[in-house]
Amino acid sequence: MAAIIGLWILMYLFDANRANDLVQFVQNAARWLAGWSHDLFTFDAAWLRVVAGYGLAALVYLLLGHALAGRLRRY
């Protein structure tokens, strides 16, 4: 999940062609995964809003995945 969100952040920052099907798929998946943090911050710069909002979601997914993997490893 964090990889998809991270990929979208990179595509946004490098101004990927939004008419491309792969870019649209990654954008839609990232928007769905980060729906709770999308537009959470109100920075003036659009790129900063994307990095902060989607980056927060990616960080939360990474932390939850790490915690879940650690818990499963104990069993």
HTML snippet that shows the backbone in 3Dmol.js (N, CA, C, O; Angstrom):
<script src="https://3Dmol.org/build/3Dmol-min.js"></script>
<div id="view" style="width:600px;height:400px;position:relative"></div>
<script>
const pdb = `
ATOM      1  N   MET A   1       0.820  -1.183   0.000  1.00  0.00           N
ATOM      2  CA  MET A   1       0.000   0.000   0.000  1.00  0.00           C
ATOM      3  C   MET A   1       0.872   1.258   0.000  1.00  0.00           C
ATOM      4  O   MET A   1       0.629   2.211  -0.741  1.00  0.00           O
ATOM      5  N   ALA A   2       1.886   1.226   0.851  1.00  0.00           N
ATOM      6  CA  ALA A   2       2.776   2.384   0.919  1.00  0.00           C
ATOM      7  C   ALA A   2       3.537   2.566  -0.391  1.00  0.00           C
ATOM      8  O   ALA A   2       3.838   3.693  -0.784  1.00  0.00           O
ATOM      9  N   ALA A   3       3.847   1.461  -1.065  1.00  0.00           N
ATOM     10  CA  ALA A   3       4.568   1.557  -2.339  1.00  0.00           C
ATOM     11  C   ALA A   3       3.707   2.217  -3.408  1.00  0.00           C
ATOM     12  O   ALA A   3       4.213   3.010  -4.202  1.00  0.00           O
ATOM     13  N   ILE A   4       2.440   1.908  -3.442  1.00  0.00           N
ATOM     14  CA  ILE A   4       1.530   2.526  -4.421  1.00  0.00           C
ATOM     15  C   ILE A   4       1.412   4.021  -4.146  1.00  0.00           C
ATOM     16  O   ILE A   4       1.454   4.836  -5.067  1.00  0.00           O
ATOM     17  N   ILE A   5       1.265   4.366  -2.887  1.00  0.00           N
ATOM     18  CA  ILE A   5       1.161   5.779  -2.524  1.00  0.00           C
ATOM     19  C   ILE A   5       2.470   6.502  -2.842  1.00  0.00           C
ATOM     20  O   ILE A   5       2.460   7.612  -3.375  1.00  0.00           O
ATOM     21  N   GLY A   6       3.590   5.867  -2.511  1.00  0.00           N
ATOM     22  CA  GLY A   6       4.883   6.465  -2.815  1.00  0.00           C
ATOM     23  C   GLY A   6       5.097   6.631  -4.307  1.00  0.00           C
ATOM     24  O   GLY A   6       5.666   7.628  -4.751  1.00  0.00           O
ATOM     25  N   LEU A   7       4.643   5.657  -5.082  1.00  0.00           N
ATOM     26  CA  LEU A   7       4.743   5.758  -6.538  1.00  0.00           C
ATOM     27  C   LEU A   7       3.925   6.933  -7.053  1.00  0.00           C
ATOM     28  O   LEU A   7       4.369   7.654  -7.947  1.00  0.00           O
ATOM     29  N   TRP A   8       2.740   7.130  -6.499  1.00  0.00           N
ATOM     30  CA  TRP A   8       1.918   8.265  -6.934  1.00  0.00           C
ATOM     31  C   TRP A   8       2.587   9.594  -6.581  1.00  0.00           C
ATOM     32  O   TRP A   8       2.556  10.532  -7.377  1.00  0.00           O
ATOM     33  N   ILE A   9       3.191   9.681  -5.396  1.00  0.00           N
ATOM     34  CA  ILE A   9       3.891  10.911  -5.022  1.00  0.00           C
ATOM     35  C   ILE A   9       4.987  11.207  -6.038  1.00  0.00           C
ATOM     36  O   ILE A   9       5.124  12.344  -6.491  1.00  0.00           O
ATOM     37  N   LEU A  10       5.764  10.197  -6.397  1.00  0.00           N
ATOM     38  CA  LEU A  10       6.827  10.395  -7.387  1.00  0.00           C
ATOM     39  C   LEU A  10       6.265  10.791  -8.746  1.00  0.00           C
ATOM     40  O   LEU A  10       6.794  11.685  -9.407  1.00  0.00           O
ATOM     41  N   MET A  11       5.194  10.126  -9.160  1.00  0.00           N
ATOM     42  CA  MET A  11       4.580  10.464 -10.452  1.00  0.00           C
ATOM     43  C   MET A  11       4.075  11.899 -10.445  1.00  0.00           C
ATOM     44  O   MET A  11       4.203  12.609 -11.443  1.00  0.00           O
ATOM     45  N   TYR A  12       3.505  12.326  -9.334  1.00  0.00           N
ATOM     46  CA  TYR A  12       3.007  13.700  -9.232  1.00  0.00           C
ATOM     47  C   TYR A  12       4.166  14.699  -9.285  1.00  0.00           C
ATOM     48  O   TYR A  12       4.101  15.693 -10.008  1.00  0.00           O
ATOM     49  N   LEU A  13       5.212  14.433  -8.526  1.00  0.00           N
ATOM     50  CA  LEU A  13       6.344  15.350  -8.474  1.00  0.00           C
ATOM     51  C   LEU A  13       7.070  15.448  -9.810  1.00  0.00           C
ATOM     52  O   LEU A  13       7.560  16.518 -10.169  1.00  0.00           O
ATOM     53  N   PHE A  14       7.143  14.339 -10.552  1.00  0.00           N
ATOM     54  CA  PHE A  14       7.810  14.352 -11.846  1.00  0.00           C
ATOM     55  C   PHE A  14       6.848  14.651 -12.995  1.00  0.00           C
ATOM     56  O   PHE A  14       7.204  14.509 -14.165  1.00  0.00           O
ATOM     57  N   ASP A  15       5.631  15.065 -12.653  1.00  0.00           N
ATOM     58  CA  ASP A  15       4.624  15.503 -13.630  1.00  0.00           C
ATOM     59  C   ASP A  15       4.352  14.437 -14.697  1.00  0.00           C
ATOM     60  O   ASP A  15       4.474  14.687 -15.896  1.00  0.00           O
ATOM     61  N   ALA A  16       3.981  13.246 -14.227  1.00  0.00           N
ATOM     62  CA  ALA A  16       3.670  12.150 -15.144  1.00  0.00           C
ATOM     63  C   ALA A  16       2.428  12.483 -15.964  1.00  0.00           C
ATOM     64  O   ALA A  16       1.572  13.253 -15.529  1.00  0.00           O
ATOM     65  N   ASN A  17       2.341  11.901 -17.137  1.00  0.00           N
ATOM     66  CA  ASN A  17       1.226  12.127 -18.051  1.00  0.00           C
ATOM     67  C   ASN A  17      -0.039  11.514 -17.471  1.00  0.00           C
ATOM     68  O   ASN A  17      -0.170  10.292 -17.412  1.00  0.00           O
ATOM     69  N   ARG A  18      -0.957  12.348 -17.047  1.00  0.00           N
ATOM     70  CA  ARG A  18      -2.177  11.863 -16.389  1.00  0.00           C
ATOM     71  C   ARG A  18      -3.161  11.224 -17.351  1.00  0.00           C
ATOM     72  O   ARG A  18      -4.153  10.642 -16.914  1.00  0.00           O
ATOM     73  N   ALA A  19      -2.913  11.317 -18.640  1.00  0.00           N
ATOM     74  CA  ALA A  19      -3.765  10.648 -19.620  1.00  0.00           C
ATOM     75  C   ALA A  19      -3.360   9.186 -19.787  1.00  0.00           C
ATOM     76  O   ALA A  19      -4.096   8.408 -20.395  1.00  0.00           O
ATOM     77  N   ASN A  20      -2.205   8.808 -19.258  1.00  0.00           N
ATOM     78  CA  ASN A  20      -1.722   7.436 -19.340  1.00  0.00           C
ATOM     79  C   ASN A  20      -2.534   6.548 -18.398  1.00  0.00           C
ATOM     80  O   ASN A  20      -2.855   6.947 -17.278  1.00  0.00           O
ATOM     81  N   ASP A  21      -2.862   5.341 -18.861  1.00  0.00           N
ATOM     82  CA  ASP A  21      -3.689   4.435 -18.064  1.00  0.00           C
ATOM     83  C   ASP A  21      -3.003   4.000 -16.772  1.00  0.00           C
ATOM     84  O   ASP A  21      -3.653   3.902 -15.731  1.00  0.00           O
ATOM     85  N   LEU A  22      -1.710   3.742 -16.828  1.00  0.00           N
ATOM     86  CA  LEU A  22      -0.989   3.337 -15.621  1.00  0.00           C
ATOM     87  C   LEU A  22      -0.982   4.457 -14.589  1.00  0.00           C
ATOM     88  O   LEU A  22      -1.185   4.209 -13.401  1.00  0.00           O
ATOM     89  N   VAL A  23      -0.753   5.671 -15.032  1.00  0.00           N
ATOM     90  CA  VAL A  23      -0.741   6.814 -14.121  1.00  0.00           C
ATOM     91  C   VAL A  23      -2.125   7.003 -13.500  1.00  0.00           C
ATOM     92  O   VAL A  23      -2.234   7.270 -12.303  1.00  0.00           O
ATOM     93  N   GLN A  24      -3.167   6.867 -14.294  1.00  0.00           N
ATOM     94  CA  GLN A  24      -4.529   6.989 -13.776  1.00  0.00           C
ATOM     95  C   GLN A  24      -4.829   5.900 -12.755  1.00  0.00           C
ATOM     96  O   GLN A  24      -5.453   6.160 -11.725  1.00  0.00           O
ATOM     97  N   PHE A  25      -4.378   4.664 -13.046  1.00  0.00           N
ATOM     98  CA  PHE A  25      -4.601   3.563 -12.113  1.00  0.00           C
ATOM     99  C   PHE A  25      -3.904   3.820 -10.785  1.00  0.00           C
ATOM    100  O   PHE A  25      -4.502   3.646  -9.723  1.00  0.00           O
ATOM    101  N   VAL A  26      -2.646   4.230 -10.842  1.00  0.00           N
ATOM    102  CA  VAL A  26      -1.885   4.493  -9.612  1.00  0.00           C
ATOM    103  C   VAL A  26      -2.508   5.657  -8.851  1.00  0.00           C
ATOM    104  O   VAL A  26      -2.596   5.613  -7.624  1.00  0.00           O
ATOM    105  N   GLN A  27      -2.936   6.683  -9.552  1.00  0.00           N
ATOM    106  CA  GLN A  27      -3.563   7.831  -8.891  1.00  0.00           C
ATOM    107  C   GLN A  27      -4.861   7.422  -8.200  1.00  0.00           C
ATOM    108  O   GLN A  27      -5.098   7.800  -7.053  1.00  0.00           O
ATOM    109  N   ASN A  28      -5.694   6.660  -8.882  1.00  0.00           N
ATOM    110  CA  ASN A  28      -6.962   6.227  -8.285  1.00  0.00           C
ATOM    111  C   ASN A  28      -6.737   5.311  -7.092  1.00  0.00           C
ATOM    112  O   ASN A  28      -7.420   5.434  -6.075  1.00  0.00           O
ATOM    113  N   ALA A  29      -5.782   4.392  -7.209  1.00  0.00           N
ATOM    114  CA  ALA A  29      -5.481   3.495  -6.090  1.00  0.00           C
ATOM    115  C   ALA A  29      -4.941   4.272  -4.902  1.00  0.00           C
ATOM    116  O   ALA A  29      -5.345   4.027  -3.766  1.00  0.00           O
ATOM    117  N   ALA A  30      -4.036   5.201  -5.150  1.00  0.00           N
ATOM    118  CA  ALA A  30      -3.470   6.003  -4.063  1.00  0.00           C
ATOM    119  C   ALA A  30      -4.535   6.886  -3.429  1.00  0.00           C
ATOM    120  O   ALA A  30      -4.567   7.043  -2.208  1.00  0.00           O
ATOM    121  N   ARG A  31      -5.392   7.454  -4.237  1.00  0.00           N
ATOM    122  CA  ARG A  31      -6.462   8.302  -3.690  1.00  0.00           C
ATOM    123  C   ARG A  31      -7.397   7.488  -2.803  1.00  0.00           C
ATOM    124  O   ARG A  31      -7.851   7.965  -1.763  1.00  0.00           O
ATOM    125  N   TRP A  32      -7.684   6.248  -3.224  1.00  0.00           N
ATOM    126  CA  TRP A  32      -8.553   5.392  -2.418  1.00  0.00           C
ATOM    127  C   TRP A  32      -7.860   4.996  -1.117  1.00  0.00           C
ATOM    128  O   TRP A  32      -8.473   5.036  -0.051  1.00  0.00           O
ATOM    129  N   LEU A  33      -6.590   4.615  -1.198  1.00  0.00           N
ATOM    130  CA  LEU A  33      -5.852   4.196  -0.012  1.00  0.00           C
ATOM    131  C   LEU A  33      -5.626   5.349   0.966  1.00  0.00           C
ATOM    132  O   LEU A  33      -5.615   5.141   2.179  1.00  0.00           O
ATOM    133  N   ALA A  34      -5.450   6.537   0.451  1.00  0.00           N
ATOM    134  CA  ALA A  34      -5.167   7.698   1.299  1.00  0.00           C
ATOM    135  C   ALA A  34      -6.380   8.614   1.415  1.00  0.00           C
ATOM    136  O   ALA A  34      -6.236   9.812   1.662  1.00  0.00           O
ATOM    137  N   GLY A  35      -7.549   8.066   1.241  1.00  0.00           N
ATOM    138  CA  GLY A  35      -8.761   8.878   1.301  1.00  0.00           C
ATOM    139  C   GLY A  35      -8.932   9.618   2.612  1.00  0.00           C
ATOM    140  O   GLY A  35      -9.460  10.729   2.642  1.00  0.00           O
ATOM    141  N   TRP A  36      -8.488   9.005   3.687  1.00  0.00           N
ATOM    142  CA  TRP A  36      -8.629   9.629   5.001  1.00  0.00           C
ATOM    143  C   TRP A  36      -7.642  10.768   5.219  1.00  0.00           C
ATOM    144  O   TRP A  36      -7.883  11.632   6.061  1.00  0.00           O
ATOM    145  N   SER A  37      -6.550  10.790   4.488  1.00  0.00           N
ATOM    146  CA  SER A  37      -5.558  11.858   4.684  1.00  0.00           C
ATOM    147  C   SER A  37      -5.433  12.780   3.472  1.00  0.00           C
ATOM    148  O   SER A  37      -4.647  13.727   3.485  1.00  0.00           O
ATOM    149  N   HIS A  38      -6.204  12.502   2.438  1.00  0.00           N
ATOM    150  CA  HIS A  38      -6.165  13.340   1.228  1.00  0.00           C
ATOM    151  C   HIS A  38      -6.700  14.726   1.565  1.00  0.00           C
ATOM    152  O   HIS A  38      -7.787  14.851   2.129  1.00  0.00           O
ATOM    153  N   ASP A  39      -5.962  15.742   1.231  1.00  0.00           N
ATOM    154  CA  ASP A  39      -6.316  17.147   1.519  1.00  0.00           C
ATOM    155  C   ASP A  39      -6.488  17.422   3.010  1.00  0.00           C
ATOM    156  O   ASP A  39      -7.290  18.270   3.400  1.00  0.00           O
ATOM    157  N   LEU A  40      -5.744  16.717   3.826  1.00  0.00           N
ATOM    158  CA  LEU A  40      -5.773  16.946   5.262  1.00  0.00           C
ATOM    159  C   LEU A  40      -5.057  18.248   5.617  1.00  0.00           C
ATOM    160  O   LEU A  40      -5.437  18.949   6.555  1.00  0.00           O
ATOM    161  N   PHE A  41      -4.024  18.552   4.854  1.00  0.00           N
ATOM    162  CA  PHE A  41      -3.232  19.756   5.084  1.00  0.00           C
ATOM    163  C   PHE A  41      -3.602  20.823   4.066  1.00  0.00           C
ATOM    164  O   PHE A  41      -4.012  20.505   2.949  1.00  0.00           O
ATOM    165  N   THR A  42      -3.460  22.086   4.446  1.00  0.00           N
ATOM    166  CA  THR A  42      -3.864  23.189   3.569  1.00  0.00           C
ATOM    167  C   THR A  42      -2.683  24.105   3.244  1.00  0.00           C
ATOM    168  O   THR A  42      -2.749  25.318   3.440  1.00  0.00           O
ATOM    169  N   PHE A  43      -1.608  23.503   2.744  1.00  0.00           N
ATOM    170  CA  PHE A  43      -0.477  24.304   2.313  1.00  0.00           C
ATOM    171  C   PHE A  43      -0.832  25.034   1.022  1.00  0.00           C
ATOM    172  O   PHE A  43      -1.702  24.590   0.273  1.00  0.00           O
ATOM    173  N   ASP A  44      -0.165  26.145   0.763  1.00  0.00           N
ATOM    174  CA  ASP A  44      -0.412  26.886  -0.466  1.00  0.00           C
ATOM    175  C   ASP A  44       0.093  26.141  -1.697  1.00  0.00           C
ATOM    176  O   ASP A  44      -0.549  26.164  -2.747  1.00  0.00           O
ATOM    177  N   ALA A  45       1.226  25.491  -1.572  1.00  0.00           N
ATOM    178  CA  ALA A  45       1.810  24.762  -2.708  1.00  0.00           C
ATOM    179  C   ALA A  45       1.123  23.404  -2.857  1.00  0.00           C
ATOM    180  O   ALA A  45       1.039  22.632  -1.901  1.00  0.00           O
ATOM    181  N   ALA A  46       0.638  23.125  -4.057  1.00  0.00           N
ATOM    182  CA  ALA A  46      -0.065  21.864  -4.311  1.00  0.00           C
ATOM    183  C   ALA A  46       0.842  20.661  -4.103  1.00  0.00           C
ATOM    184  O   ALA A  46       0.404  19.638  -3.575  1.00  0.00           O
ATOM    185  N   TRP A  47       2.114  20.772  -4.515  1.00  0.00           N
ATOM    186  CA  TRP A  47       3.020  19.634  -4.364  1.00  0.00           C
ATOM    187  C   TRP A  47       3.252  19.307  -2.894  1.00  0.00           C
ATOM    188  O   TRP A  47       3.441  18.143  -2.540  1.00  0.00           O
ATOM    189  N   LEU A  48       3.240  20.321  -2.039  1.00  0.00           N
ATOM    190  CA  LEU A  48       3.444  20.097  -0.614  1.00  0.00           C
ATOM    191  C   LEU A  48       2.234  19.416   0.013  1.00  0.00           C
ATOM    192  O   LEU A  48       2.380  18.579   0.904  1.00  0.00           O
ATOM    193  N   ARG A  49       1.034  19.775  -0.453  1.00  0.00           N
ATOM    194  CA  ARG A  49      -0.175  19.099   0.022  1.00  0.00           C
ATOM    195  C   ARG A  49      -0.161  17.624  -0.344  1.00  0.00           C
ATOM    196  O   ARG A  49      -0.536  16.772   0.462  1.00  0.00           O
ATOM    197  N   VAL A  50       0.276  17.322  -1.576  1.00  0.00           N
ATOM    198  CA  VAL A  50       0.330  15.930  -2.029  1.00  0.00           C
ATOM    199  C   VAL A  50       1.353  15.157  -1.212  1.00  0.00           C
ATOM    200  O   VAL A  50       1.062  14.060  -0.735  1.00  0.00           O
ATOM    201  N   VAL A  51       2.537  15.709  -1.045  1.00  0.00           N
ATOM    202  CA  VAL A  51       3.590  15.018  -0.301  1.00  0.00           C
ATOM    203  C   VAL A  51       3.175  14.809   1.158  1.00  0.00           C
ATOM    204  O   VAL A  51       3.374  13.724   1.704  1.00  0.00           O
ATOM    205  N   ALA A  52       2.609  15.821   1.785  1.00  0.00           N
ATOM    206  CA  ALA A  52       2.229  15.707   3.195  1.00  0.00           C
ATOM    207  C   ALA A  52       1.029  14.782   3.382  1.00  0.00           C
ATOM    208  O   ALA A  52       1.053  13.910   4.251  1.00  0.00           O
ATOM    209  N   GLY A  53       0.002  14.956   2.595  1.00  0.00           N
ATOM    210  CA  GLY A  53      -1.211  14.146   2.753  1.00  0.00           C
ATOM    211  C   GLY A  53      -0.990  12.682   2.411  1.00  0.00           C
ATOM    212  O   GLY A  53      -1.307  11.796   3.205  1.00  0.00           O
ATOM    213  N   TYR A  54      -0.451  12.434   1.239  1.00  0.00           N
ATOM    214  CA  TYR A  54      -0.214  11.054   0.833  1.00  0.00           C
ATOM    215  C   TYR A  54       0.962  10.458   1.597  1.00  0.00           C
ATOM    216  O   TYR A  54       0.962   9.263   1.895  1.00  0.00           O
ATOM    217  N   GLY A  55       1.958  11.269   1.917  1.00  0.00           N
ATOM    218  CA  GLY A  55       3.100  10.776   2.684  1.00  0.00           C
ATOM    219  C   GLY A  55       2.705  10.317   4.078  1.00  0.00           C
ATOM    220  O   GLY A  55       3.240   9.330   4.583  1.00  0.00           O
ATOM    221  N   LEU A  56       1.779  11.023   4.698  1.00  0.00           N
ATOM    222  CA  LEU A  56       1.287  10.614   6.008  1.00  0.00           C
ATOM    223  C   LEU A  56       0.611   9.256   5.916  1.00  0.00           C
ATOM    224  O   LEU A  56       0.834   8.391   6.763  1.00  0.00           O
ATOM    225  N   ALA A  57      -0.208   9.064   4.897  1.00  0.00           N
ATOM    226  CA  ALA A  57      -0.876   7.774   4.721  1.00  0.00           C
ATOM    227  C   ALA A  57       0.142   6.666   4.496  1.00  0.00           C
ATOM    228  O   ALA A  57       0.014   5.583   5.068  1.00  0.00           O
ATOM    229  N   ALA A  58       1.144   6.920   3.675  1.00  0.00           N
ATOM    230  CA  ALA A  58       2.172   5.910   3.419  1.00  0.00           C
ATOM    231  C   ALA A  58       2.922   5.567   4.705  1.00  0.00           C
ATOM    232  O   ALA A  58       3.207   4.398   4.965  1.00  0.00           O
ATOM    233  N   LEU A  59       3.238   6.566   5.499  1.00  0.00           N
ATOM    234  CA  LEU A  59       3.932   6.335   6.756  1.00  0.00           C
ATOM    235  C   LEU A  59       3.089   5.502   7.719  1.00  0.00           C
ATOM    236  O   LEU A  59       3.605   4.596   8.374  1.00  0.00           O
ATOM    237  N   VAL A  60       1.815   5.802   7.806  1.00  0.00           N
ATOM    238  CA  VAL A  60       0.922   5.033   8.685  1.00  0.00           C
ATOM    239  C   VAL A  60       0.835   3.586   8.212  1.00  0.00           C
ATOM    240  O   VAL A  60       0.880   2.666   9.029  1.00  0.00           O
ATOM    241  N   TYR A  61       0.711   3.374   6.893  1.00  0.00           N
ATOM    242  CA  TYR A  61       0.652   2.005   6.375  1.00  0.00           C
ATOM    243  C   TYR A  61       1.961   1.261   6.637  1.00  0.00           C
ATOM    244  O   TYR A  61       1.940   0.069   6.942  1.00  0.00           O
ATOM    245  N   LEU A  62       3.089   1.942   6.522  1.00  0.00           N
ATOM    246  CA  LEU A  62       4.373   1.308   6.816  1.00  0.00           C
ATOM    247  C   LEU A  62       4.471   0.908   8.286  1.00  0.00           C
ATOM    248  O   LEU A  62       4.917  -0.195   8.601  1.00  0.00           O
ATOM    249  N   LEU A  63       4.059   1.793   9.179  1.00  0.00           N
ATOM    250  CA  LEU A  63       4.117   1.484  10.603  1.00  0.00           C
ATOM    251  C   LEU A  63       3.166   0.354  10.977  1.00  0.00           C
ATOM    252  O   LEU A  63       3.530  -0.529  11.753  1.00  0.00           O
ATOM    253  N   LEU A  64       1.962   0.372  10.437  1.00  0.00           N
ATOM    254  CA  LEU A  64       1.006  -0.699  10.720  1.00  0.00           C
ATOM    255  C   LEU A  64       1.489  -2.033  10.151  1.00  0.00           C
ATOM    256  O   LEU A  64       1.342  -3.071  10.797  1.00  0.00           O
ATOM    257  N   GLY A  65       2.052  -2.010   8.968  1.00  0.00           N
ATOM    258  CA  GLY A  65       2.570  -3.232   8.360  1.00  0.00           C
ATOM    259  C   GLY A  65       3.737  -3.792   9.158  1.00  0.00           C
ATOM    260  O   GLY A  65       3.840  -5.004   9.348  1.00  0.00           O
ATOM    261  N   HIS A  66       4.608  -2.921   9.620  1.00  0.00           N
ATOM    262  CA  HIS A  66       5.742  -3.351  10.435  1.00  0.00           C
ATOM    263  C   HIS A  66       5.260  -3.957  11.750  1.00  0.00           C
ATOM    264  O   HIS A  66       5.769  -4.993  12.177  1.00  0.00           O
ATOM    265  N   ALA A  67       4.293  -3.327  12.388  1.00  0.00           N
ATOM    266  CA  ALA A  67       3.756  -3.843  13.645  1.00  0.00           C
ATOM    267  C   ALA A  67       3.068  -5.191  13.435  1.00  0.00           C
ATOM    268  O   ALA A  67       3.228  -6.107  14.241  1.00  0.00           O
ATOM    269  N   LEU A  68       2.315  -5.307  12.368  1.00  0.00           N
ATOM    270  CA  LEU A  68       1.617  -6.569  12.070  1.00  0.00           C
ATOM    271  C   LEU A  68       2.617  -7.678  11.757  1.00  0.00           C
ATOM    272  O   LEU A  68       2.439  -8.812  12.203  1.00  0.00           O
ATOM    273  N   ALA A  69       3.659  -7.370  11.000  1.00  0.00           N
ATOM    274  CA  ALA A  69       4.679  -8.370  10.676  1.00  0.00           C
ATOM    275  C   ALA A  69       5.414  -8.815  11.940  1.00  0.00           C
ATOM    276  O   ALA A  69       5.702 -10.001  12.100  1.00  0.00           O
ATOM    277  N   GLY A  70       5.713  -7.895  12.819  1.00  0.00           N
ATOM    278  CA  GLY A  70       6.354  -8.259  14.078  1.00  0.00           C
ATOM    279  C   GLY A  70       5.479  -9.131  14.936  1.00  0.00           C
ATOM    280  O   GLY A  70       5.961 -10.060  15.584  1.00  0.00           O
ATOM    281  N   ARG A  71       4.193  -8.838  14.947  1.00  0.00           N
ATOM    282  CA  ARG A  71       3.237  -9.631  15.735  1.00  0.00           C
ATOM    283  C   ARG A  71       3.108 -11.040  15.154  1.00  0.00           C
ATOM    284  O   ARG A  71       3.069 -12.020  15.898  1.00  0.00           O
ATOM    285  N   LEU A  72       3.041 -11.140  13.840  1.00  0.00           N
ATOM    286  CA  LEU A  72       2.916 -12.453  13.202  1.00  0.00           C
ATOM    287  C   LEU A  72       4.187 -13.274  13.347  1.00  0.00           C
ATOM    288  O   LEU A  72       4.119 -14.501  13.409  1.00  0.00           O
ATOM    289  N   ARG A  73       5.328 -12.635  13.401  1.00  0.00           N
ATOM    290  CA  ARG A  73       6.589 -13.344  13.532  1.00  0.00           C
ATOM    291  C   ARG A  73       6.684 -14.033  14.892  1.00  0.00           C
ATOM    292  O   ARG A  73       7.340 -15.067  15.018  1.00  0.00           O
ATOM    293  N   ARG A  74       6.048 -13.481  15.886  1.00  0.00           N
ATOM    294  CA  ARG A  74       6.095 -14.067  17.240  1.00  0.00           C
ATOM    295  C   ARG A  74       5.317 -15.355  17.334  1.00  0.00           C
ATOM    296  O   ARG A  74       5.588 -16.179  18.207  1.00  0.00           O
ATOM    297  N   TYR A  75       4.349 -15.546  16.447  1.00  0.00           N
ATOM    298  CA  TYR A  75       3.508 -16.755  16.531  1.00  0.00           C
ATOM    299  C   TYR A  75       4.026 -17.854  15.722  1.00  0.00           C
ATOM    300  O   TYR A  75       3.431 -18.932  15.691  1.00  0.00           O
TER     301      TYR A  75
END
`;
const viewer = $3Dmol.createViewer("view");
viewer.addModel(pdb, "pdb");
viewer.setStyle({}, {cartoon: {color: "spectrum"}});
viewer.zoomTo();
viewer.render();
</script>
